[in-house]
Amino acid sequence: MRIILTGALGRMGQKVIEAINQNDDLQLVLAVDINKSENTEFSQCPLASSLEDKQAQNIEADCLIDFSFHTSAPEIAQFITKTKIPAVIATTGHTEEETKVIEAAAQFAPVFFAGNMSVGVGLTSKLACEVATMFPDADCEIVESHHNKKVDSPSGTALMIARAIQHARGGGEIVCGRSGMEPREPGQIGVSAMRLGNIVGEHTIIFDTGTQAIEIKHTSHDRALFADGAIDAARFLQGKENKLWKMEDLLCK
């Protein structure tokens, strides 16, 4: 499988390259990173600073994996629309407008879009939805922790889980952060974020009925798990119809 990788010079991009090199059936045919300069050393394949660069024109590939930054969404969507190449959007923090741009591109090629590329996180979300369905009146709080250089809060993963629980319950306000003098309203799904040290990622979902509590926790030890998940998603997309695919689709394959 021939892969285009955006965000190739970043930490996650490097993890994806390592994963590609460990699989004989994978080939990196184009790396893209906005931070490319004349002094950048990269011998793996052609390196471009944008999908609009000459190297990206008429490129033959089976999938694009994006680990760049959410503001790249319009450029990536335009590339998908033009080339019809399947894409895995592994970047988080998208605005509502950027999300709509990605959704529109899925009319032209299969697009995998998830708030977290970890299959384990996907399973965690699925388990949380089962608990939410079983205890629809329980208070629910999601606490996420990440390293101190992460810029978006709360994490895309926490929001993905919160929205999944909201859907499973048929409603409920998602409250990000909590302060002031107001009591908790029934049905709220709370989301709290912590930023400290070098934590790769921790997400804990707590359900409390008043008589018992259930906690579901996922801890990421190495960013390689996100690279592996992105490659699993790229393989999953091959031969799929043009639409937006999500982690639950991969879990139910």
N, C-alpha and C positions, 0 to 999 in steps of 0.2 A: 504494500500500500504506500503510495507516494503522498507525502505530507508537506503542506505549507505551514510554517509556524510563525505567528505574530507575537511580539514580545519576547523574541528569542534570546536577547541579552540579559533579561531579568532573571531573578532567582528561580521562578517557576519555569521559565523558558529553558534554562539550563537543565532542570530536572527532566523536562520532556525530551530534550536531546539525549540525555543519558539513557532514558527508557527506550528511545528509538534505536540507539546503538546496541542495545541488548536484545533486540528482536530482529532476526534475519529477514523477516517478511516486511519490514518497515524501512522506508527511505525518506530522508529529509531532502526535498528538492528545492526549497526556498525558505530562507530565514528572513524575517522582517522585524526591524526595531527602529523606532524613531531616534534612538540614541546612537545610531551608527555615525561614525566619523571617519576621516581619512586615515586615522591611526588605529582604527579598530582591526584587530586580527581575528579572522574567522575563516577557517579552511574547510569547514564541513560541507558547504554548498554555497551558491550565490547568496549574498547578503544585501538586502535593500532597506532603505529607510522608510519606505511606504509601499502600500499595495498599488499605488499609482506609478511607481518607478518602472523603468524600462524592463528590468529583470522579471517583473511580475506579469508582463504582457504576454498573452498566449502560453502561459505556463501550463503544463500538463500535470495534474494532480488528482488524487482521489479524495482528499479531505483537507480542510483548513482547520487548524487548532489555534484558538485565540487565547493567549495569556498576556495581553497587553494592558490596556487601561480602558475604562468604560467609555471615555470620550471618543474612542476609535470606532464606536458602533456605526456611525453613518458611512465611514470609509469601507468598513468590512461588509456592511449590508449592500453597498453599491457593488463591491467586488463579487459577492455571492450572486446578486441579481444578474450581473454581466456574464459571469463564467459558468453559472449553474453548478459550481463545485460544492458538495456537502460541507457543512461547517459545524464545529464544536465550539460554542461560546463559553469559555471557562472563566472569563473575567466577571467580577462582581461589582456592585455599586452603581448599576445603571439607573438613570433617571426614568421616569415614566415615558418620556418622549423617546429616549434611546431604546427602551424596551419595545415600543411600538414599531420602531424602524427595523429592529431585528425580526419581529413577528411578521412584518410585511415581506421581508426577504425570504422567509420560509415558504412563500408561494412559488419560488423559483428553484429551490433546492431544499433537501432535508436539512434541518438545523436542530442541533441538540443544544438546549439552553437550560442550565441548572444553576442554582445558587451555590452549589458545592459539587465538585467532581468526585467526591468520595462515595463509593458504593455503600460503605458503612454508614455514612451520614444519611444516605437515602433510606437505608433500612431503619435507622433511628427515627427518621421522620414518619415512616410507615407505622412503626410501633406506637409512636406518640398519637397518631390518628386513631389507632385502635383503642387506646386508653381514653382519648377524648370522646369517642363514640360510646364507650362503656360507662363513662362518668361525665355526662354532658354538663352537670351543674358544678363540677369541681373547679376551684380556683386553679388557674394555670399561669405559671411564670417560666420564662426561658432566660437563663443566664449564660452569656457567652464571654469567653476570655481569649484575647489574642495578644501578639507581641506589640510593643509600644510604637512601632513604625506603621502599623496598619492605619490607613487614613479614613476609611468609612466605618461609621457606627450608627446603628448596630450592624453586625455582619450580614452579608447577603444570605448566609446559611440560616442565621437566626430568623430572618424575615421569611425565608422560604418555609421553615418549619412552622412559624406562626400562621402563615397564610394557609398551609395545609391543615392545621388544626381548625382554623376558622372555617374552612370549607367543610371539614368533617362534621363540625357542629352546626353548620348552616347559619353561621353568623358569629358575632362577638367582636368588640372593638379591640384593635391592637394598640397597646399603649407602650411607647418607647421611652424608657426612663420614668422615674416616679419622684415627684417632689411636691411641696406645698402642704396644704391642710385638708385636702379632700379625701374621703374614704374610698376604698376600692369599690367600683361598681360591679354588679353581677355580670358574668359573662366575659369580662375583660381578659385579654391575653397579654400579659406583661412581658416586656423584653428589656433586659438590662445588659450593658456592655462594660467590660473591664479591659484596659490596655496596660500591659506591664511585661517587662522582661522580654524573653524570647519565646513565649508560648506560641506554638504552631497553630493551635486551635482547640478549644474545649467548648462543648455545648451541653448544657444540662436542662432538661425539661422536667418541671415539677408540677404534679397534680395533687391537690389537697382537698379532700371532701369535708374536712372538719373532724372526721373520725379516723382517717388514715391518709397516708401520703405515698405517692408512687414517684420515683425518680428514674429517669432514663438519661444516660450520659454517654457521650462519644468524645474520645480524646484522640487527637491527631499527634503522632510522635515524629513523623517525617513528612516533608512536603512531597516526597516521592509518591505518596498515595494518591495525590491529586493528579499527578502526571499519568499514573497507571489508569486512573479512572477516565481521564480524557482520551487515552488511547482505546480503552474499552468502548467508550462512546463513539469514537471514530470508526471502529470496526462494526459497531452496531448499526451505524447509519448506512453502510454500504448496501445498496439495492432498495433502500426504503423510499417511500413516497414523499413528495414535497409537502412538508408541514413542519410545525414546531413539535419536537420530541423532548420529553422530560425524563428525569431520573426514574420516575415510577414506570415508564415504558421499558427502560433497561432492566429494572428489577423484575418485571413481569414477562420478560422475553421467553 
